[in-house]
Amino acid sequence: MTLHHTTGLAAVLVLAASASAAAEPPPNPTSFTVEALGFYQFESDINAGGSMALDEAALRLGVSHALSGDVRLGLDLGYDVFDYDFSPGGNGLGATEPWSDIRVAKVGISGSARVGDRWTLFAAPSMRWATEQGASMNDGAYGGVFAAATYRFSDRLSIGPGVGYFSRIEDDASVFPVLAVNWRLTDTLRLSTGQGLAASRGPGLVLEWQPPNPWSFSLGARYENQRFRLDDRGVAPGGVGQDSSFPIFFAATRNLGRTATLSLIAGAKTGGNLRLEDAQGNKLSEDDYETAPFAGGTLKLRF
């Protein structure tokens, strides 16, 4: 195994999204969620030539059930479609149009348990399948687990250590430390991990302001790294593609009654990098891309 190359960031900033949520479980014994996302990443130049844009749509279904006042179990199902649009140019990776439609399916379970008055234990194993359209989903399978233990110092602060372990397609496993935090700085300001579908893309921090009205506002950043198996018809038959970046984003969220929330999101992906590998995981080409603005929205229903 090798240590993930964002370990330094993870040791200080990485949060387990569900671990934060576990510290404040919903009051109902059983809850269901449906969350949909639509997203557009505007065209940005690839350093060696050409450009790239991205359309994304995603759907997540979740159920959470309290076995008792101290133990809760959850199940999450998700499906994403990433439609890459390359404009050829130059002589680097962008000139090859290395992949197009990527699909990612996820199945995950989670469990949290309160231990005494202060500790909460959390674990969330999951399996994912990430492939280009036309490739076998089994060829893009990988999985892992987040686990954390948080200590409630007060009604405003819960914090604790954890670890993440994930296998990667044709690469060494990624292992990184986790710091799970849920910190209410004031009555209207909170620092924590992001929650929901967008947060599942990668570790990060979110600062949320919730004034006394139906709107709330948040500013956040996270790390994303998507690896996926390619089909047999492209420039790297059966190979592996990778898209990594550090998105910085602003979101405005409004409650729509008691069961629905709508979030509008805008931001930019920084430090973008594209990598193309052969079927054994050997690098064929790698290029950075310029800062890429994006915009989108999510609709979440809970009942």
PyMOL commands that set and color helices and strands:
alter all, ss='L'
color gray80, all
select helices_A, chain A and resi 7-13+17-22+93-96+137-140+198-201
alter helices_A, ss='H'
color red, helices_A
select strands_A, chain A and resi 2-3+30-45+51-66+71-87+101-115+119-132+141-152+157-168+171-184+189-192+204-209+215-222+224-229+240-256+260-277+283-289+292-302
alter strands_A, ss='S'
color yellow, strands_A
deselect
rebuild
show_as cartoon
